Amino acid sequence: MPIVCAVAVLAVANLLNNWLARNPVMYVITCVTATAVLLMIARWDGLTPAELGLDKAGIRRGLRWAPVLAGVVLLVLLLALAVPAGREAFRDARAADLSVGRLLWGVLVRVPFGTVLLEETAFRGVLWAMIRRHRGTVWATTVSSLLFGLWHLLPSRGLNRSNAAVGAAFGEGSAAVAATVAVAIVVTAVAGVVLCELRRRSGSLLAPVALHWSVNGFSYALAWAAARWWLDS
């Protein structure tokens, strides 16, 4: 029952997030509220801070992992930006026209306290710990990663229009959108497996949080910067 309740909370949050996507404040409020409800469900199920990767030892380990993960992600993204073929991936309409204030809001508020907080608490924290307790690590990683992939079904529908590289690869039209969504689900499910394994190896929820924020936040910031100083040069 707690697992069913957690999935139901995520389904409602997903619908609200995609409906309220143009309202950044409500998006963050929805994510924070859903996170709080999931943690209450975890408490109801009897999960300990250690099982969630949020005990003192886990937090210390996560803080050691965080700067290393952030540095590696930033280096990889900068190398991609330095190569003309990789540069096209940063041509993203969602970041190109943002003001400095909106960019900072996205990188420092929306991404960490909206997207990353909810997704990591849900898929590498609460659900992963619940399923792991009953069925083991393999089941926990498989199920939570599949759900993480499906979580991206609705937001991936507009990738063809917003990202130039995706649009060029898949084209336009309903068939192209369907193909883009399918690939996005697979890619994010695989990413979920990586994040779950990082959660297992580090013993901390902060490690996948750091990796997730680094990928999203740095990509967002570099896409904004690239639109101004590199892509048209």
C-alpha positions in Angstrom: 0.0 0.0 0.0 2.7 2.6 0.7 4.3 1.9 -2.7 0.9 2.4 -4.4 0.4 5.6 -2.5 3.8 6.9 -3.5 3.2 6.1 -7.2 -0.2 7.8 -7.0 1.4 11.0 -5.5 4.0 11.0 -8.3 1.3 10.6 -10.9 -0.6 13.6 -9.6 2.6 15.6 -9.3 3.6 14.8 -12.9 0.2 15.9 -14.2 0.3 19.1 -12.2 3.9 19.9 -13.2 3.2 19.6 -16.9 0.0 21.6 -16.5 1.8 24.3 -14.4 5.1 24.1 -16.4 4.9 27.8 -17.4 4.4 28.9 -13.8 7.9 28.4 -12.3 6.8 29.2 -8.7 3.9 26.8 -8.7 6.1 24.2 -10.3 8.5 24.4 -7.3 5.7 24.5 -4.8 4.2 21.3 -6.3 7.6 19.5 -6.2 8.3 20.5 -2.6 4.8 19.5 -1.5 5.0 16.2 -3.3 8.5 15.6 -1.7 7.1 16.2 1.8 4.2 13.8 1.2 6.6 11.1 -0.1 8.7 11.5 3.0 5.6 11.1 5.2 4.7 7.9 3.3 8.3 6.7 3.9 7.9 7.4 7.6 4.5 5.6 7.5 6.3 2.6 5.9 8.9 2.6 8.7 11.9 3.5 6.5 14.9 4.8 8.4 17.1 7.7 7.4 19.9 5.2 6.6 17.6 3.3 4.2 16.8 6.6 2.5 20.5 7.5 2.3 19.9 10.5 4.6 21.5 9.5 7.9 24.5 11.4 9.2 27.1 8.9 7.7 25.3 9.0 4.3 25.2 12.8 4.3 29.0 12.9 5.0 29.7 10.4 2.2 27.4 12.4 -0.2 29.2 15.6 0.5 32.5 14.0 -0.4 31.1 12.7 -3.7 29.3 15.9 -4.7 32.3 18.1 -5.8 33.9 15.2 -7.7 30.7 14.5 -9.6 30.0 18.2 -10.3 33.6 18.6 -11.6 33.4 15.6 -13.9 30.0 16.7 -15.4 31.2 20.3 -16.0 34.4 19.0 -17.7 32.4 16.7 -20.0 30.0 19.4 -20.9 32.7 21.9 -21.6 34.5 19.4 -23.9 31.2 18.8 -25.7 30.8 22.6 -26.2 34.3 22.9 -27.6 33.4 20.4 -30.4 31.3 21.8 -33.3 29.2 18.6 -33.5 28.6 18.6 -29.8 27.8 22.3 -29.7 24.4 21.8 -31.5 23.1 19.9 -28.4 23.3 23.2 -26.6 21.0 25.0 -29.1 17.9 24.9 -26.8 15.1 27.4 -27.0 14.1 26.8 -23.4 17.3 28.5 -22.2 18.3 30.8 -25.1 15.9 33.7 -24.4 16.1 33.8 -20.6 17.1 36.9 -18.7 19.9 36.6 -16.2 17.3 36.6 -13.3 15.3 33.8 -14.9 18.5 31.8 -15.6 19.5 32.1 -11.9 16.1 31.1 -10.8 16.2 28.0 -13.0 19.7 26.9 -12.0 19.5 27.8 -8.3 15.8 27.3 -7.5 13.8 25.4 -10.1 16.3 22.7 -10.8 17.5 21.9 -7.3 14.4 22.5 -5.3 11.9 21.5 -8.0 13.2 18.8 -10.4 16.1 17.3 -8.5 14.6 17.3 -5.0 11.4 15.5 -6.1 12.9 13.1 -8.6 15.8 12.0 -6.4 13.6 11.7 -3.2 11.1 9.7 -5.1 13.1 7.4 -7.4 16.4 7.0 -5.6 15.1 7.6 -2.1 11.6 6.5 -1.1 10.6 4.1 -3.9 14.0 2.6 -4.2 14.2 2.0 -0.5 10.7 0.6 -0.2 11.1 -1.9 -3.1 14.6 -2.8 -2.0 13.4 -3.8 1.5 10.8 -6.2 0.1 12.4 -7.5 -3.2 16.1 -6.6 -3.1 18.4 -4.1 -5.0 17.9 -5.4 -8.5 14.1 -5.1 -8.3 14.4 -1.7 -6.7 16.7 -0.4 -9.4 14.7 -1.9 -12.2 11.3 -0.7 -11.1 12.3 2.8 -10.0 14.3 3.3 -13.2 11.3 2.2 -15.4 9.1 4.6 -13.5 11.7 7.3 -13.8 11.6 6.8 -17.6 7.8 6.9 -17.7 7.9 10.1 -15.6 9.5 11.8 -18.6 6.7 10.9 -21.0 4.8 14.1 -20.8 7.7 16.6 -20.7 9.5 15.0 -23.6 6.7 15.7 -26.1 8.1 19.2 -26.9 11.8 18.2 -27.3 11.6 18.3 -31.1 10.7 22.0 -31.0 12.8 23.2 -28.1 16.1 21.4 -28.9 17.8 21.9 -32.3 19.8 18.6 -32.2 16.7 16.6 -31.3 14.6 18.3 -34.0 17.3 17.6 -36.6 17.6 14.0 -35.5 13.9 13.1 -35.4 12.2 15.7 -37.6 8.7 17.0 -37.1 5.2 15.6 -37.0 3.3 13.1 -34.8 5.5 10.1 -35.7 8.7 12.1 -34.9 7.2 13.2 -31.5 6.3 9.6 -30.7 9.8 8.4 -31.6 11.4 11.2 -29.5 9.2 10.3 -26.5 10.1 6.7 -26.8 13.8 7.4 -26.9 13.5 9.9 -24.0 11.8 7.3 -21.9 14.6 4.7 -22.6 17.4 7.2 -22.1 16.0 8.5 -18.8 15.4 4.9 -17.6 19.0 4.1 -18.3 20.0 7.3 -16.5 17.9 6.1 -13.6 19.9 2.9 -13.4 23.1 4.9 -13.2 21.7 7.1 -10.5 20.4 4.1 -8.5 23.8 2.4 -8.7 25.5 5.7 -7.6 23.0 5.7 -4.7 23.9 2.1 -3.8 27.7 2.6 -4.1 27.8 5.9 -2.2 25.3 4.9 0.5 24.0 8.5 0.2 21.0 10.1 -1.6 23.2 13.3 -1.9 25.4 11.6 -4.5 22.7 11.2 -7.2 21.3 14.6 -6.2 24.7 16.1 -6.9 25.0 14.3 -10.3 21.5 15.1 -11.3 21.7 18.8 -10.4 25.1 19.1 -12.2 23.8 17.7 -15.4 20.6 19.7 -15.4 22.0 22.9 -14.0 25.3 23.1 -15.9 23.5 22.1 -19.2 20.9 24.9 -18.6 23.6 27.5 -17.9 25.8 26.5 -20.8 22.9 26.4 -23.2 22.1 30.0 -22.2 25.8 31.1 -22.5 26.2 29.3 -25.8 23.3 31.1 -27.4 25.1 34.4 -26.7 28.7 33.7 -27.3 29.3 30.5 -29.3 26.5 29.1 -31.4 26.2 32.0 -33.9 30.0 32.5 -34.2 
